[in-house]
Amino acid sequence: MSIQAKISRLVVVAAVVSFFTFPAQAQYSGPSTIGEGTVAAILAKPVDDQPVQLQGHLLRQTSHDKYIFSDGTAEIVAEIKAKRFPNQPINEKTKVEIIGEVDTGLTRPPEIEVDSVQVIE
């Protein structure tokens, strides 16, 4: 077999292997154990590390990665790293869904550690 044929074969094999190693990009739409409560309910009875899914608005930014989130029942601090935001502008009028978990502290009110921010249209 010629060197060109070997290189061509190697390229094809590499392409096939890389195709099967990429993770699938699908969205699950079935049942979930993530709580779909309200901010008021979280503040009334916070449970550390409780998974939550909330819809509402990011009202304002208070520090580098802290925002005030409201679902209309109350306001809570949401800690959101820049990489968690979608690639579209968000302001206080944009309805978003946040998914994360409750973070309680001894000297501060509960917060939400956000894993995902998605714009609701």
N, CA, C and O atoms as a GROMACS GRO file, in nm:
protein
  484
    1MET      N    1   0.085  -0.117   0.000
    1MET     CA    2   0.000   0.000   0.000
    1MET      C    3   0.090   0.124   0.000
    1MET      O    4   0.190   0.128   0.071
    2SER      N    5   0.053   0.224  -0.080
    2SER     CA    6   0.135   0.345  -0.089
    2SER      C    7   0.119   0.430   0.036
    2SER      O    8   0.026   0.412   0.115
    3ILE      N    9   0.209   0.521   0.052
    3ILE     CA   10   0.205   0.612   0.169
    3ILE      C   11   0.081   0.699   0.164
    3ILE      O   12   0.019   0.724   0.267
    4GLN      N   13   0.043   0.747   0.045
    4GLN     CA   14  -0.079   0.828   0.032
    4GLN      C   15  -0.202   0.749   0.072
    4GLN      O   16  -0.291   0.804   0.137
    5ALA      N   17  -0.210   0.625   0.035
    5ALA     CA   18  -0.324   0.541   0.071
    5ALA      C   19  -0.328   0.520   0.222
    5ALA      O   20  -0.435   0.521   0.282
    6LYS      N   21  -0.211   0.500   0.284
    6LYS     CA   22  -0.205   0.482   0.430
    6LYS      C   23  -0.251   0.609   0.501
    6LYS      O   24  -0.324   0.602   0.600
    7ILE      N   25  -0.208   0.724   0.450
    7ILE     CA   26  -0.247   0.851   0.512
    7ILE      C   27  -0.397   0.872   0.495
    7ILE      O   28  -0.464   0.913   0.590
    8SER      N   29  -0.449   0.845   0.378
    8SER     CA   30  -0.593   0.859   0.355
    8SER      C   31  -0.672   0.769   0.448
    8SER      O   32  -0.773   0.810   0.506
    9ARG      N   33  -0.627   0.645   0.461
    9ARG     CA   34  -0.694   0.550   0.550
    9ARG      C   35  -0.689   0.598   0.695
    9ARG      O   36  -0.788   0.588   0.767
   10LEU      N   37  -0.575   0.650   0.737
   10LEU     CA   38  -0.559   0.701   0.872
   10LEU      C   39  -0.652   0.820   0.898
   10LEU      O   40  -0.712   0.830   1.005
   11VAL      N   41  -0.665   0.909   0.801
   11VAL     CA   42  -0.754   1.025   0.815
   11VAL      C   43  -0.899   0.980   0.829
   11VAL      O   44  -0.973   1.033   0.911
   12VAL      N   45  -0.940   0.882   0.749
   12VAL     CA   46  -1.077   0.831   0.757
   12VAL      C   47  -1.103   0.767   0.892
   12VAL      O   48  -1.206   0.792   0.954
   13VAL      N   49  -1.009   0.686   0.940
   13VAL     CA   50  -1.025   0.621   1.070
   13VAL      C   51  -1.033   0.726   1.181
   13VAL      O   52  -1.116   0.715   1.271
   14ALA      N   53  -0.948   0.827   1.175
   14ALA     CA   54  -0.950   0.933   1.276
   14ALA      C   55  -1.082   1.008   1.274
   14ALA      O   56  -1.136   1.041   1.380
   15ALA      N   57  -1.136   1.035   1.156
   15ALA     CA   58  -1.264   1.105   1.147
   15ALA      C   59  -1.377   1.022   1.206
   15ALA      O   60  -1.462   1.076   1.278
   16VAL      N   61  -1.378   0.893   1.178
   16VAL     CA   62  -1.482   0.805   1.232
   16VAL      C   63  -1.472   0.797   1.384
   16VAL      O   64  -1.573   0.805   1.453
   17VAL      N   65  -1.352   0.781   1.436
   17VAL     CA   66  -1.333   0.772   1.581
   17VAL      C   67  -1.374   0.902   1.649
   17VAL      O   68  -1.441   0.899   1.752
   18SER      N   69  -1.336   1.016   1.592
   18SER     CA   70  -1.372   1.144   1.655
   18SER      C   71  -1.522   1.168   1.650
   18SER      O   72  -1.577   1.229   1.742
   19PHE      N   73  -1.590   1.121   1.548
   19PHE     CA   74  -1.735   1.136   1.539
   19PHE      C   75  -1.804   1.064   1.655
   19PHE      O   76  -1.900   1.116   1.712
   20PHE      N   77  -1.757   0.946   1.690
   20PHE     CA   78  -1.822   0.868   1.794
   20PHE      C   79  -1.779   0.907   1.934
   20PHE      O   80  -1.839   0.861   2.031
   21THR      N   81  -1.677   0.990   1.948
   21THR     CA   82  -1.633   1.032   2.081
   21THR      C   83  -1.697   1.162   2.127
   21THR      O   84  -1.688   1.194   2.246
   22PHE      N   85  -1.761   1.239   2.037
   22PHE     CA   86  -1.828   1.361   2.079
   22PHE      C   87  -1.956   1.327   2.154
   22PHE      O   88  -2.029   1.237   2.112
   23PRO      N   89  -1.985   1.398   2.265
   23PRO     CA   90  -2.108   1.370   2.340
   23PRO      C   91  -2.232   1.413   2.262
   23PRO      O   92  -2.226   1.507   2.182
   24ALA      N   93  -2.339   1.347   2.285
   24ALA     CA   94  -2.465   1.381   2.219
   24ALA      C   95  -2.520   1.510   2.277
   24ALA      O   96  -2.510   1.532   2.398
   25GLN      N   97  -2.578   1.594   2.194
   25GLN     CA   98  -2.637   1.720   2.237
   25GLN      C   99  -2.789   1.708   2.230
   25GLN      O  100  -2.850   1.743   2.129
   26ALA      N  101  -2.848   1.660   2.336
   26ALA     CA  102  -2.993   1.644   2.339
   26ALA      C  103  -3.046   1.706   2.468
   26ALA      O  104  -2.974   1.715   2.568
   27GLN      N  105  -3.170   1.748   2.464
   27GLN     CA  106  -3.232   1.804   2.583
   27GLN      C  107  -3.336   1.707   2.635
   27GLN      O  108  -3.423   1.663   2.560
   28TYR      N  109  -3.326   1.674   2.761
   28TYR     CA  110  -3.420   1.583   2.826
   28TYR      C  111  -3.547   1.659   2.858
   28TYR      O  112  -3.540   1.772   2.908
   29SER      N  113  -3.661   1.600   2.831
   29SER     CA  114  -3.787   1.669   2.858
   29SER      C  115  -3.882   1.586   2.946
   29SER      O  116  -4.000   1.618   2.956
   30GLY      N  117  -3.831   1.482   3.009
   30GLY     CA  118  -3.915   1.397   3.094
   30GLY      C  119  -3.919   1.446   3.238
   30GLY      O  120  -3.879   1.560   3.266
   31PRO      N  121  -3.967   1.362   3.329
   31PRO     CA  122  -3.978   1.399   3.470
   31PRO      C  123  -3.842   1.434   3.532
   31PRO      O  124  -3.738   1.389   3.485
   32SER      N  125  -3.847   1.515   3.637
   32SER     CA  126  -3.725   1.560   3.702
   32SER      C  127  -3.745   1.567   3.853
   32SER      O  128  -3.857   1.583   3.901
   33THR      N  129  -3.636   1.554   3.927
   33THR     CA  130  -3.642   1.570   4.072
   33THR      C  131  -3.605   1.712   4.114
   33THR      O  132  -3.599   1.742   4.233
   34ILE      N  133  -3.581   1.799   4.017
   34ILE     CA  134  -3.549   1.938   4.047
   34ILE      C  135  -3.675   2.008   4.094
   34ILE      O  136  -3.778   2.004   4.028
   35GLY      N  137  -3.665   2.072   4.209
   35GLY     CA  138  -3.781   2.141   4.265
   35GLY      C  139  -3.822   2.261   4.182
   35GLY      O  140  -3.736   2.338   4.138
   36GLU      N  141  -3.950   2.277   4.160
   36GLU     CA  142  -4.001   2.391   4.085
   36GLU      C  143  -4.083   2.481   4.178
   36GLU      O  144  -4.195   2.518   4.145
   37GLY      N  145  -4.027   2.516   4.293
   37GLY     CA  146  -4.096   2.597   4.391
   37GLY      C  147  -4.088   2.744   4.357
   37GLY      O  148  -4.077   2.783   4.241
   38THR      N  149  -4.095   2.825   4.461
   38THR     CA  150  -4.088   2.970   4.446
   38THR      C  151  -3.975   3.024   4.533
   38THR      O  152  -3.927   2.956   4.624
   39VAL      N  153  -3.935   3.146   4.504
   39VAL     CA  154  -3.833   3.211   4.586
   39VAL      C  155  -3.884   3.228   4.728
   39VAL      O  156  -3.809   3.206   4.824
   40ALA      N  157  -4.011   3.266   4.745
   40ALA     CA  158  -4.068   3.283   4.879
   40ALA      C  159  -4.061   3.153   4.959
   40ALA      O  160  -4.030   3.155   5.078
   41ALA      N  161  -4.090   3.040   4.895
   41ALA     CA  162  -4.084   2.911   4.964
   41ALA      C  163  -3.941   2.874   5.002
   41ALA      O  164  -3.917   2.818   5.109
   42ILE      N  165  -3.846   2.906   4.915
   42ILE     CA  166  -3.704   2.878   4.946
   42ILE      C  167  -3.660   2.961   5.065
   42ILE      O  168  -3.593   2.909   5.155
   43LEU      N  169  -3.696   3.089   5.067
   43LEU     CA  170  -3.656   3.176   5.177
   43LEU      C  171  -3.723   3.136   5.308
   43LEU      O  172  -3.664   3.151   5.415
   44ALA      N  173  -3.846   3.085   5.301
   44ALA     CA  174  -3.919   3.046   5.422
   44ALA      C  175  -3.861   2.920   5.484
   44ALA      O  176  -3.858   2.906   5.607
   45LYS      N  177  -3.815   2.828   5.401
   45LYS     CA  178  -3.764   2.699   5.450
   45LYS      C  179  -3.645   2.654   5.365
   45LYS      O  180  -3.658   2.558   5.288
   46PRO      N  181  -3.530   2.721   5.376
   46PRO     CA  182  -3.417   2.686   5.291
   46PRO      C  183  -3.356   2.551   5.330
   46PRO      O  184  -3.339   2.519   5.448
   47VAL      N  185  -3.323   2.473   5.228
   47VAL     CA  186  -3.256   2.344   5.247
   47VAL      C  187  -3.128   2.348   5.165
   47VAL      O  188  -3.132   2.360   5.043
   48ASP      N  189  -3.013   2.338   5.233
   48ASP     CA  190  -2.885   2.348   5.164
   48ASP      C  191  -2.874   2.239   5.057
   48ASP      O  192  -2.910   2.123   5.080
   49ASP      N  193  -2.823   2.277   4.941
   49ASP     CA  194  -2.801   2.188   4.826
   49ASP      C  195  -2.930   2.137   4.762
   49ASP      O  196  -2.925   2.045   4.680
   50GLN      N  197  -3.044   2.193   4.797
   50GLN     CA  198  -3.171   2.154   4.734
   50GLN      C  199  -3.170   2.201   4.589
   50GLN      O  200  -3.150   2.319   4.562
   51PRO      N  201  -3.192   2.109   4.493
   51PRO     CA  202  -3.198   2.152   4.353
   51PRO      C  203  -3.324   2.233   4.326
   51PRO      O  204  -3.432   2.199   4.375
   52VAL      N  205  -3.310   2.341   4.248
   52VAL     CA  206  -3.424   2.427   4.217
   52VAL      C  207  -3.423   2.466   4.070
   52VAL      O  208  -3.319   2.470   4.004
   53GLN      N  209  -3.542   2.494   4.021
   53GLN     CA  210  -3.564   2.544   3.885
   53GLN      C  211  -3.667   2.655   3.897
   53GLN      O  212  -3.781   2.631   3.937
   54LEU      N  213  -3.627   2.777   3.862
   54LEU     CA  214  -3.713   2.894   3.882
   54LEU      C  215  -3.720   2.978   3.755
   54LEU      O  216  -3.624   2.985   3.678
   55GLN      N  217  -3.834   3.040   3.734
   55GLN     CA  218  -3.851   3.134   3.622
   55GLN      C  219  -3.880   3.272   3.678
   55GLN      O  220  -3.959   3.287   3.771
   56GLY      N  221  -3.817   3.371   3.620
   56GLY     CA  222  -3.836   3.508   3.665
   56GLY      C  223  -3.740   3.602   3.595
   56GLY      O  224  -3.710   3.584   3.477
   57HIS      N  225  -3.692   3.702   3.668
   57HIS     CA  226  -3.608   3.806   3.608
   57HIS      C  227  -3.486   3.834   3.696
   57HIS      O  228  -3.493   3.829   3.818
   58LEU      N  229  -3.374   3.862   3.629
   58LEU     CA  230  -3.255   3.910   3.698
   58LEU      C  231  -3.270   4.062   3.707
   58LEU      O  232  -3.256   4.132   3.606
   59LEU      N  233  -3.300   4.112   3.826
   59LEU     CA  234  -3.334   4.254   3.841
   59LEU      C  235  -3.214   4.347   3.834
   59LEU      O  236  -3.221   4.454   3.774
   60ARG      N  237  -3.103   4.304   3.896
   60ARG     CA  238  -2.983   4.389   3.895
   60ARG      C  239  -2.862   4.306   3.937
   60ARG      O  240  -2.875   4.203   4.002
   61GLN      N  241  -2.746   4.355   3.898
   61GLN     CA  242  -2.620   4.293   3.937
   61GLN      C  243  -2.567   4.366   4.059
   61GLN      O  244  -2.561   4.489   4.061
   62THR      N  245  -2.527   4.290   4.162
   62THR     CA  246  -2.479   4.353   4.285
   62THR      C  247  -2.329   4.341   4.304
   62THR      O  248  -2.270   4.417   4.379
   63SER      N  249  -2.266   4.246   4.236
   63SER     CA  250  -2.120   4.231   4.237
   63SER      C  251  -2.082   4.151   4.114
   63SER      O  252  -2.164   4.125   4.027
   64HIS      N  253  -1.955   4.113   4.107
   64HIS     CA  254  -1.902   4.045   3.988
   64HIS      C  255  -1.989   3.930   3.940
   64HIS      O  256  -2.020   3.922   3.821
   65ASP      N  257  -2.029   3.842   4.030
   65ASP     CA  258  -2.109   3.726   3.989
   65ASP      C  259  -2.236   3.708   4.073
   65ASP      O  260  -2.290   3.598   4.082
   66LYS      N  261  -2.283   3.816   4.133
   66LYS     CA  262  -2.405   3.811   4.215
   66LYS      C  263  -2.512   3.901   4.154
   66LYS      O  264  -2.486   4.015   4.115
   67TYR      N  265  -2.633   3.846   4.147
   67TYR     CA  266  -2.747   3.914   4.087
   67TYR      C  267  -2.867   3.898   4.179
   67TYR      O  268  -2.876   3.801   4.254
   68ILE      N  269  -2.960   3.992   4.173
   68ILE     CA  270  -3.086   3.978   4.244
   68ILE      C  271  -3.186   3.918   4.146
   68ILE      O  272  -3.212   3.973   4.039
   69PHE      N  273  -3.242   3.803   4.184
   69PHE     CA  274  -3.338   3.731   4.101
   69PHE      C  275  -3.474   3.738   4.169
   69PHE      O  276  -3.484   3.727   4.292
   70SER      N  277  -3.580   3.756   4.090
   70SER     CA  278  -3.716   3.756   4.143
   70SER      C  279  -3.806   3.675   4.052
   70SER      O  280  -3.798   3.684   3.929
   71ASP      N  281  -3.891   3.594   4.115
   71ASP     CA  282  -3.993   3.520   4.039
   71ASP      C  283  -4.130   3.581   4.060
   71ASP      O  284  -4.231   3.524   4.019
   72GLY      N  285  -4.136   3.697   4.125
   72GLY     CA  286  -4.262   3.764   4.153
   72GLY      C  287  -4.312   3.738   4.294
   72GLY      O  288  -4.401   3.810   4.342
   73THR      N  289  -4.257   3.636   4.363
   73THR     CA  290  -4.299   3.608   4.500
   73THR      C  291  -4.204   3.670   4.602
   73THR      O  292  -4.245   3.705   4.712
   74ALA      N  293  -4.076   3.683   4.565
   74ALA     CA  294  -3.974   3.741   4.653
   74ALA      C  295  -3.846   3.758   4.572
   74ALA      O  296  -3.840   3.721   4.454
   75GLU      N  297  -3.744   3.813   4.636
   75GLU     CA  298  -3.613   3.830   4.572
   75GLU      C  299  -3.508   3.750   4.646
   75GLU      O  300  -3.514   3.734   4.768
   76ILE      N  301  -3.410   3.699   4.570
   76ILE     CA  302  -3.302   3.620   4.627
   76ILE      C  303  -3.175   3.648   4.549
   76ILE      O  304  -3.181   3.681   4.431
   77VAL      N  305  -3.061   3.634   4.614
   77VAL     CA  306  -2.933   3.651   4.546
   77VAL      C  307  -2.905   3.524   4.466
   77VAL      O  308  -2.918   3.412   4.516
   78ALA      N  309  -2.867   3.544   4.341
   78ALA     CA  310  -2.829   3.433   4.253
   78ALA      C  311  -2.682   3.451   4.216
   78ALA      O  312  -2.643   3.554   4.161
   79GLU      N  313  -2.602   3.351   4.246
   79GLU     CA  314  -2.460   3.354   4.209
   79GLU      C  315  -2.446   3.287   4.073
   79GLU      O  316  -2.469   3.167   4.058
   80ILE      N  317  -2.406   3.368   3.973
   80ILE     CA  318  -2.399   3.318   3.836
   80ILE      C  319  -2.264   3.354   3.776
   80ILE      O  320  -2.229   3.471   3.763
   81LYS      N  321  -2.188   3.252   3.741
   81LYS     CA  322  -2.060   3.274   3.673
   81LYS      C  323  -2.088   3.313   3.528
   81LYS      O  324  -2.188   3.271   3.470
   82ALA      N  325  -2.001   3.394   3.470
   82ALA     CA  326  -2.020   3.445   3.334
   82ALA      C  327  -2.040   3.333   3.232
   82ALA      O  328  -2.117   3.349   3.137
   83LYS      N  329  -1.972   3.220   3.250
   83LYS     CA  330  -1.984   3.111   3.153
   83LYS      C  331  -2.121   3.044   3.155
   83LYS      O  332  -2.153   2.966   3.064
   84ARG      N  333  -2.204   3.071   3.256
   84ARG     CA  334  -2.337   3.012   3.266
   84ARG      C  335  -2.443   3.087   3.185
   84ARG      O  336  -2.552   3.035   3.162
   85PHE      N  337  -2.410   3.209   3.141
   85PHE     CA  338  -2.506   3.289   3.065
   85PHE      C  339  -2.515   3.242   2.920
   85PHE      O  340  -2.415   3.199   2.863
   86PRO      N  341  -2.634   3.251   2.860
   86PRO     CA  342  -2.646   3.218   2.718
   86PRO      C  343  -2.580   3.327   2.634
   86PRO      O  344  -2.548   3.434   2.684
   87ASN      N  345  -2.561   3.300   2.507
   87ASN     CA  346  -2.496   3.396   2.417
   87ASN      C  347  -2.596   3.495   2.360
   87ASN      O  348  -2.605   3.512   2.238
   88GLN      N  349  -2.672   3.559   2.446
   88GLN     CA  350  -2.764   3.664   2.405
   88GLN      C  351  -2.779   3.762   2.520
   88GLN      O  352  -2.763   3.724   2.636
   89PRO      N  353  -2.810   3.886   2.488
   89PRO     CA  354  -2.821   3.987   2.594
   89PRO      C  355  -2.939   3.959   2.688
   89PRO      O  356  -3.046   3.914   2.645
   90ILE      N  357  -2.917   3.987   2.814
   90ILE     CA  358  -3.022   3.972   2.916
   90ILE      C  359  -3.026   4.102   2.996
   90ILE      O  360  -2.922   4.155   3.035
   91ASN      N  361  -3.148   4.152   3.020
   91ASN     CA  362  -3.164   4.267   3.108
   91ASN      C  363  -3.276   4.238   3.208
   91ASN      O  364  -3.325   4.125   3.214
   92GLU      N  365  -3.316   4.337   3.285
   92GLU     CA  366  -3.416   4.316   3.391
   92GLU      C  367  -3.554   4.282   3.337
   92GLU      O  368  -3.640   4.238   3.413
   93LYS      N  369  -3.578   4.300   3.208
   93LYS     CA  370  -3.708   4.268   3.148
   93LYS      C  371  -3.710   4.132   3.079
   93LYS      O  372  -3.815   4.086   3.035
   94THR      N  373  -3.594   4.068   3.069
   94THR     CA  374  -3.583   3.939   3.003
   94THR      C  375  -3.626   3.828   3.099
   94THR      O  376  -3.570   3.816   3.208
   95LYS      N  377  -3.723   3.748   3.059
   95LYS     CA  378  -3.765   3.636   3.143
   95LYS      C  379  -3.666   3.521   3.123
   95LYS      O  380  -3.636   3.480   3.011
   96VAL      N  381  -3.616   3.470   3.236
   96VAL     CA  382  -3.517   3.363   3.231
   96VAL      C  383  -3.560   3.247   3.321
   96VAL      O  384  -3.643   3.262   3.410
   97GLU      N  385  -3.501   3.134   3.293
   97GLU     CA  386  -3.515   3.018   3.382
   97GLU      C  387  -3.377   2.988   3.435
   97GLU      O  388  -3.281   2.976   3.359
   98ILE      N  389  -3.367   2.976   3.568
   98ILE     CA  390  -3.240   2.939   3.628
   98ILE      C  391  -3.254   2.801   3.692
   98ILE      O  392  -3.358   2.768   3.750
   99ILE      N  393  -3.149   2.724   3.680
   99ILE     CA  394  -3.143   2.593   3.742
   99ILE      C  395  -3.016   2.591   3.825
   99ILE      O  396  -2.909   2.629   3.778
  100GLY      N  397  -3.029   2.546   3.948
  100GLY     CA  398  -2.914   2.542   4.037
  100GLY      C  399  -2.951   2.476   4.168
  100GLY      O  400  -3.037   2.388   4.173
  101GLU      N  401  -2.885   2.521   4.274
  101GLU     CA  402  -2.916   2.466   4.406
  101GLU      C  403  -2.906   2.574   4.512
  101GLU      O  404  -2.835   2.673   4.497
  102VAL      N  405  -2.980   2.552   4.618
  102VAL     CA  406  -2.984   2.646   4.729
  102VAL      C  407  -2.852   2.638   4.805
  102VAL      O  408  -2.801   2.529   4.830
  103ASP      N  409  -2.799   2.753   4.841
  103ASP     CA  410  -2.676   2.761   4.920
  103ASP      C  411  -2.708   2.840   5.046
  103ASP      O  412  -2.731   2.960   5.041
  104THR      N  413  -2.710   2.771   5.160
  104THR     CA  414  -2.740   2.838   5.287
  104THR      C  415  -2.610   2.874   5.357
  104THR      O  416  -2.506   2.812   5.334
  105GLY      N  417  -2.617   2.974   5.442
  105GLY     CA  418  -2.502   3.017   5.518
  105GLY      C  419  -2.545   3.057   5.658
  105GLY      O  420  -2.661   3.093   5.680
  106LEU      N  421  -2.453   3.051   5.752
  106LEU     CA  422  -2.486   3.085   5.890
  106LEU      C  423  -2.502   3.235   5.911
  106LEU      O  424  -2.580   3.278   5.996
  107THR      N  425  -2.430   3.315   5.832
  107THR     CA  426  -2.430   3.460   5.855
  107THR      C  427  -2.495   3.541   5.744
  107THR      O  428  -2.487   3.664   5.743
  108ARG      N  429  -2.559   3.472   5.649
  108ARG     CA  430  -2.623   3.543   5.539
  108ARG      C  431  -2.749   3.469   5.496
  108ARG      O  432  -2.766   3.351   5.526
  109PRO      N  433  -2.838   3.539   5.426
  109PRO     CA  434  -2.960   3.472   5.375
  109PRO      C  435  -2.923   3.368   5.268
  109PRO      O  436  -2.813   3.372   5.213
  110PRO      N  437  -3.013   3.276   5.241
  110PRO     CA  438  -2.986   3.176   5.137
  110PRO      C  439  -2.967   3.241   4.999
  110PRO      O  440  -3.021   3.348   4.971
  111GLU      N  441  -2.890   3.173   4.916
  111GLU     CA  442  -2.866   3.216   4.778
  111GLU      C  443  -2.892   3.097   4.686
  111GLU      O  444  -2.909   2.984   4.732
  112ILE      N  445  -2.894   3.124   4.558
  112ILE     CA  446  -2.903   3.018   4.458
  112ILE      C  447  -2.770   3.014   4.384
  112ILE      O  448  -2.728   3.114   4.325
  113GLU      N  449  -2.703   2.899   4.385
  113GLU     CA  450  -2.584   2.877   4.303
  113GLU      C  451  -2.635   2.827   4.168
  113GLU      O  452  -2.684   2.715   4.158
  114VAL      N  453  -2.622   2.910   4.067
  114VAL     CA  454  -2.683   2.881   3.937
  114VAL      C  455  -2.590   2.801   3.848
  114VAL      O  456  -2.473   2.837   3.830
  115ASP      N  457  -2.643   2.691   3.794
  115ASP     CA  458  -2.570   2.607   3.700
  115ASP      C  459  -2.606   2.638   3.556
  115ASP      O  460  -2.528   2.613   3.464
  116SER      N  461  -2.727   2.693   3.535
  116SER     CA  462  -2.776   2.715   3.399
  116SER      C  463  -2.872   2.835   3.397
  116SER      O  464  -2.957   2.849   3.484
  117VAL      N  465  -2.855   2.920   3.295
  117VAL     CA  466  -2.947   3.032   3.271
  117VAL      C  467  -2.996   3.017   3.128
  117VAL      O  468  -2.917   3.004   3.034
  118GLN      N  469  -3.127   3.020   3.112
  118GLN     CA  470  -3.186   3.007   2.979
  118GLN      C  471  -3.294   3.114   2.961
  118GLN      O  472  -3.376   3.135   3.050
  119VAL      N  473  -3.293   3.180   2.847
  119VAL     CA  474  -3.395   3.281   2.818
  119VAL      C  475  -3.524   3.210   2.781
  119VAL      O  476  -3.524   3.116   2.702
  120ILE      N  477  -3.635   3.257   2.840
  120ILE     CA  478  -3.769   3.204   2.812
  120ILE      C  479  -3.836   3.301   2.716
  120ILE      O  480  -3.853   3.418   2.748
  121GLU      N  481  -3.875   3.253   2.601
  121GLU     CA  482  -3.938   3.342   2.502
  121GLU      C  483  -4.084   3.318   2.491
  121GLU      O  484  -4.152   3.384   2.413
   0.00000   0.00000   0.00000
